[in-house]
Amino acid sequence: MTIQLYCFGESGNAYKAALTLELAGLEWEPVWVDFFNGATRRPDLLALNPMGEVPVMVDGEVTLSQSGVIQDYVSSKTGKFGGQSAAERREVLRWMFWDNHKMSGQAGALRFLMNFLPEEKRPTEAIGWLSGRVHAALKTLEAALGDRDWLVGDRPTCADLACCGYLFYPEPFGFDRPAWPAIDAWLDRIAALPGWKPPYDLMPGSPADRA
């Protein structure tokens, strides 16, 4: 049975789930959610995820929301991207939790405010505060990657596929790849993995579609 992933191209959290499904080699298909017109608040989607968010994954009788949970499910189902020991698995989870709170949680909001709100409605103070938070997170990630190829162990894991979630998007949000050489090289390694695709090639929906 084909796995369905409810998603939209602009969502970095959906991209983490979609990329993990794709690189794990599972049969899946995206189901576009018209987020910018309020689709996540429709009764049919709230029935799938009362939190009113994407991504949502449906695999037969299993329905899951939250990108990290979906990534963990894919890893458990396929035996891929989960770490090679109990200690590595804990380290993978540590980075995924860090990403949710420190990286994606800040970068996603900053990117939204800087690109998807009308210019006259963009809150200058909030953008400034979030920019500082994203910069601090990038410093942590750059330091972690300074002497290794992957965040955990000697191969890619869900830690990498989580922490890269917003860093492949073209919209400006204060992330200048050349300024972060270790992150830049790491993103190149991820992009070289068989099956990798950028967000707008992997999922339907993009700013160009709404222009």
C-alpha positions in Angstrom: 0.0 0.0 0.0 1.3 3.4 -0.9 2.0 5.7 2.0 0.3 9.1 1.8 2.0 12.2 3.2 -0.2 15.3 3.6 2.1 18.2 3.0 2.9 21.3 1.0 6.1 22.3 -0.6 6.8 25.4 1.5 6.9 23.5 4.7 10.3 22.6 6.0 8.8 20.2 8.5 7.0 18.4 5.8 10.2 18.3 3.8 11.9 16.4 6.6 9.3 13.7 6.5 9.1 13.6 2.7 12.9 13.4 2.4 13.2 10.6 4.9 10.5 8.6 3.1 12.2 9.2 -0.3 15.7 8.3 0.8 14.5 5.3 2.7 13.1 4.0 -0.6 9.5 3.6 0.6 6.6 3.8 -1.8 4.8 7.1 -1.0 2.8 9.9 -2.5 2.3 13.5 -1.5 -1.2 14.8 -0.8 -1.1 18.6 -1.3 -2.6 20.6 1.6 -3.6 24.2 0.7 -2.1 25.6 3.9 -2.2 29.3 2.8 -6.0 29.1 2.3 -6.6 27.4 5.7 -6.8 23.8 4.6 -5.2 22.5 7.8 -8.3 23.7 9.7 -10.8 21.9 7.6 -12.8 19.2 9.4 -11.4 16.3 7.3 -7.8 17.3 8.0 -8.5 18.0 11.7 -9.9 14.4 11.8 -6.4 13.2 10.7 -4.5 15.6 13.0 -6.4 17.6 15.6 -3.3 19.7 16.0 -4.1 21.3 12.7 -0.7 20.9 11.1 1.2 19.1 8.5 2.9 16.8 7.8 0.5 13.9 8.4 1.5 10.4 7.3 -1.0 7.7 6.6 0.3 4.2 6.2 -2.6 1.8 6.1 -4.0 1.8 9.6 -1.2 4.0 11.0 -1.7 7.8 11.0 1.1 9.9 12.4 1.7 13.6 12.7 4.9 15.6 13.7 7.9 15.3 11.4 10.1 13.7 14.0 7.6 11.0 14.8 7.2 10.2 11.1 11.0 10.1 10.6 11.3 7.7 13.6 8.5 5.5 12.1 10.2 5.4 8.7 13.5 4.5 10.4 11.9 1.7 12.5 10.1 0.4 9.4 13.1 0.3 7.2 16.1 0.0 9.5 17.6 3.1 7.9 18.8 6.4 9.3 18.4 5.4 13.0 21.9 4.9 14.3 23.9 1.7 14.8 23.5 1.3 18.5 21.3 2.3 21.4 23.8 5.1 22.2 23.7 6.4 18.7 19.9 6.2 18.6 19.8 8.4 21.7 22.2 10.8 20.0 20.0 10.9 16.9 17.0 11.7 19.1 18.9 14.4 20.9 19.7 16.2 17.6 16.1 15.8 16.4 14.8 17.4 19.6 17.4 20.1 19.4 16.3 20.8 15.8 12.6 21.0 16.7 13.3 23.5 19.4 16.4 25.5 18.4 16.7 25.3 14.6 13.5 24.5 12.8 11.3 26.1 15.4 13.2 29.4 14.9 14.1 29.2 11.2 10.6 28.2 10.1 9.0 31.2 11.8 11.7 33.6 10.6 11.4 32.4 7.0 7.6 32.7 7.2 7.8 36.3 8.5 10.4 37.4 6.0 8.9 35.9 2.9 5.2 34.9 3.3 3.7 37.9 5.0 3.0 41.1 3.1 6.0 43.4 3.5 4.0 46.0 5.4 3.0 43.4 8.0 6.4 42.0 8.7 7.2 42.6 12.4 10.7 44.1 12.5 11.4 43.4 16.2 10.3 39.7 15.9 12.4 39.2 12.8 15.4 40.7 14.6 14.9 38.5 17.6 14.4 35.3 15.6 17.5 36.2 13.4 19.6 36.1 16.5 18.2 32.7 17.6 18.8 31.2 14.1 22.3 32.6 14.1 23.0 30.9 17.4 21.6 27.6 16.2 23.7 27.8 13.0 26.8 28.3 15.2 26.0 25.2 17.2 25.5 23.1 14.0 28.6 24.5 12.3 30.7 23.6 15.3 29.2 20.1 15.5 30.1 19.5 11.8 33.5 21.0 12.0 35.3 17.6 12.4 32.8 15.0 11.1 30.8 14.3 8.0 27.5 13.4 9.8 25.9 14.5 13.0 25.8 11.0 14.5 28.2 8.1 13.6 29.7 7.5 10.2 26.6 7.7 8.1 23.5 9.8 7.6 20.7 9.5 10.1 17.4 11.2 10.9 19.5 13.7 12.8 20.9 15.0 9.5 17.5 14.8 7.7 15.9 16.8 10.5 18.5 19.5 10.9 18.7 20.2 7.2 15.0 20.7 6.8 14.9 24.4 6.3 18.4 24.9 4.9 17.7 23.8 1.3 15.1 26.4 0.7 15.9 29.3 -1.6 14.0 32.0 0.2 16.2 34.4 2.3 16.0 34.1 6.0 19.6 35.1 7.0 21.2 31.8 6.1 24.1 32.4 3.7 25.6 29.0 2.9 29.2 30.2 2.1 29.4 31.8 5.5 29.1 28.4 7.1 31.6 26.1 5.4 31.0 23.0 7.5 27.3 23.2 7.0 27.7 24.0 3.3 29.8 20.8 2.8 27.3 18.8 4.9 24.4 19.9 2.8 26.4 18.9 -0.3 26.8 15.4 1.2 23.1 15.2 1.9 22.3 16.3 -1.7 24.6 13.7 -3.1 22.6 10.8 -1.4 20.8 8.6 -4.0 17.2 9.9 -4.4 17.7 13.3 -2.9 15.5 16.1 -4.2 15.1 19.7 -3.2 11.8 20.6 -1.4 9.9 22.0 -4.4 10.7 19.0 -6.5 9.7 16.5 -3.8 6.4 18.1 -2.8 3.6 20.0 -4.6 3.2 23.7 -3.8 5.6 26.6 -4.0 5.6 30.4 -3.9 5.7 30.4 -7.7 2.4 28.6 -7.8 0.8 31.3 -5.7 2.4 34.2 -7.4 
